[in-house]
Amino acid sequence: MRPTDTSEDDAGGSVRGFRSDIVEVDGFDDRAEDGSLDATARIVDAGADSDDERVVEAALRPKRLSEFPGQARVRDQLSLVLEAARRRGSVPDHILLSGPPGLGKTTLALIVAAELERPIRITSGPAIQHAGDLAAVLSSLDEGEVLFLDEIHRMSRSAEEMLYLAMEDFRVDVIVGKGPGATAIPLELPPFTVVGATTRSGLLPAPLRDRFGFTGHLDYYDAADLTTILRRSAGLLGVDADENGIAEIAGRSRGTPRIANRLLRRVRDWAQVHGSGRVDLEAAHEALGLFDVDDAGLDRLDRAVLDALCRRFGGGPVGLSTLAIAVGEESDTVETVAEPYLVREGFMVRTPRGRAASPRAWSHLGLTPPKEFATQDALPLDDSVGRLGG
Ligand SMILES: Nc1ncnc2c1ncn2[C@@H]1O[C@H](COP(=O)(O)OP(=O)(O)OP(=O)(O)O)[C@@H](O)[C@H]1O
């Protein structure tokens, strides 16, 4: 871990330490040079793709709950938890935020600290590979501080066990010595609040999940909320945008604010270079066409998968690895990058015998499906995805 200096964060609170460790995200192989579709370069990837993007994102984050559009239920629940703790004069329960990337978990963690008017310490599961790493963070927390643990499902087992105790009893046991002579010295901690974020809440062990007094699940945003977010972002970026342009971008953003903000910036670029400078319908059409994002929010990889499924395999079902070979990608890329959105939007179904195209896939590609193609055994997308290999 590389602790950084205390600095003033956009949430208005003081951010201490470990910020540099938060940048790790699940990577994809960069295989553009071999002619593959280069999943890393996807404009519709819901993960943050560069440090520059993180800087822009920081500027666009809402800073208080009242400025946070969408996720009304989670917002109301969180507001209640924080207000009640404030009235009691105590620290709130630990908070777990779960949901797909780019929906606002980090933003809400920063908001929690801002609402509590407490500093926030930021680190992530991958940065905590040993219990000692966690002990160092925990033992330096101040009373009431917020500890944001991003990708909490990726912490090591030994650190998890230390975290249970710290969350429950505000104590860590520091082990001194080795072997039979080793002694556990308890170290009392001041009360603090853990805000954990995870894209895979199913991977969290039950004892850890149980330590969170409040869990908020973030869902994809509807077009109206994305429109509000885009209007706000356009204002902050000083971009002149009309309602048609904003609506067009919202419709192609896969329900994800991070993608919406990224598409807005590319449409702004197009408008400044080729258009009138205004983000309007024409600018949105042209720019998103240039970046291969179609009107359903699908990009080249998504369409290649559907195309292979329909044209080469008659709609399927076909095994994941066969499908991946057909589009020149790794199975993992197809499964984690393209498939979730295709399944969620009803373009593809997963059956015990492999992946199959749905009627929407055929019509999206302008093709007529053969009379019979199997969709009867469709399974919902869930954590079993990894077990349905090809
Ligand atoms: N409700 C919202 N209103 C406005 N902007 C939002 C909202 N939710 C997310 N954003 C913007 O989307 C970007 C990504 O949000 P954030 O980093 O909070 O997502 P995340 O869920 O933590 O993603 P990850 O799982 O990749 O860490 C930020 O620029 C943030 O400002």
The ligand as an SDF file (V2000), in Angstrom:
LIG
                    3D

 31 33  0  0  0  0  0  0  0  0999 V2000
  -26.4980    9.0120   -9.1440 N   0  0  0  0  0  0  0  0  0  0  0  0
  -25.4990    9.6060   -9.7840 C   0  0  0  0  0  0  0  0  0  0  0  0
  -25.5750   10.8920  -10.1470 N   0  0  0  0  0  0  0  0  0  0  0  0
  -24.5940   11.5090  -10.8190 C   0  0  0  0  0  0  0  0  0  0  0  0
  -23.4480   10.9100  -11.1730 N   0  0  0  0  0  0  0  0  0  0  0  0
  -23.2950    9.6360  -10.8340 C   0  0  0  0  0  0  0  0  0  0  0  0
  -24.2860    8.9140  -10.1210 C   0  0  0  0  0  0  0  0  0  0  0  0
  -23.8490    7.6700   -9.9070 N   0  0  0  0  0  0  0  0  0  0  0  0
  -22.6340    7.6120  -10.4630 C   0  0  0  0  0  0  0  0  0  0  0  0
  -22.3130    8.7910  -11.0180 N   0  0  0  0  0  0  0  0  0  0  0  0
  -21.0730    9.1170  -11.7370 C   0  0  0  0  0  0  0  0  0  0  0  0
  -20.5980    7.9550  -12.3830 O   0  0  0  0  0  0  0  0  0  0  0  0
  -19.1790    7.8380  -12.1950 C   0  0  0  0  0  0  0  0  0  0  0  0
  -18.8930    6.5010  -11.5630 C   0  0  0  0  0  0  0  0  0  0  0  0
  -19.4550    6.4720  -10.2370 O   0  0  0  0  0  0  0  0  0  0  0  0
  -18.7630    5.6500   -9.0560 P   0  0  0  0  0  0  0  0  0  0  0  0
  -17.2610    5.7140   -9.1820 O   0  0  0  0  0  0  0  0  0  0  0  0
  -19.3630    6.1420   -7.7960 O   0  0  0  0  0  0  0  0  0  0  0  0
  -19.2620    4.2040   -9.3940 O   0  0  0  0  0  0  0  0  0  0  0  0
  -18.9330    2.8300   -8.6560 P   0  0  0  0  0  0  0  0  0  0  0  0
  -20.2360    2.1220   -8.4830 O   0  0  0  0  0  0  0  0  0  0  0  0
  -18.1260    3.0810   -7.4280 O   0  0  0  0  0  0  0  0  0  0  0  0
  -18.0520    2.0770   -9.7170 O   0  0  0  0  0  0  0  0  0  0  0  0
  -16.9470    0.9040   -9.4650 P   0  0  0  0  0  0  0  0  0  0  0  0
  -17.7190   -0.3260   -9.0760 O   0  0  0  0  0  0  0  0  0  0  0  0
  -16.2780    0.7740  -10.8160 O   0  0  0  0  0  0  0  0  0  0  0  0
  -16.0100    1.4010   -8.4000 O   0  0  0  0  0  0  0  0  0  0  0  0
  -18.7670    9.0660  -11.3740 C   0  0  0  0  0  0  0  0  0  0  0  0
  -18.3280   10.0780  -12.2310 O   0  0  0  0  0  0  0  0  0  0  0  0
  -20.0250    9.5120  -10.7170 C   0  0  0  0  0  0  0  0  0  0  0  0
  -20.0490   10.8780  -10.5350 O   0  0  0  0  0  0  0  0  0  0  0  0
  1  2  1  0
  2  3  1  0
  2  7  2  0
  3  4  2  0
  4  5  1  0
  5  6  2  0
  6  7  1  0
  6 10  1  0
  7  8  1  0
  8  9  2  0
  9 10  1  0
 10 11  1  0
 11 12  1  0
 11 30  1  0
 12 13  1  0
 13 14  1  0
 13 28  1  0
 14 15  1  0
 15 16  1  0
 16 17  2  0
 16 18  1  0
 16 19  1  0
 19 20  1  0
 20 21  2  0
 20 22  1  0
 20 23  1  0
 23 24  1  0
 24 25  2  0
 24 26  1  0
 24 27  1  0
 28 29  1  0
 28 30  1  0
 30 31  1  0
M  END
$$$$
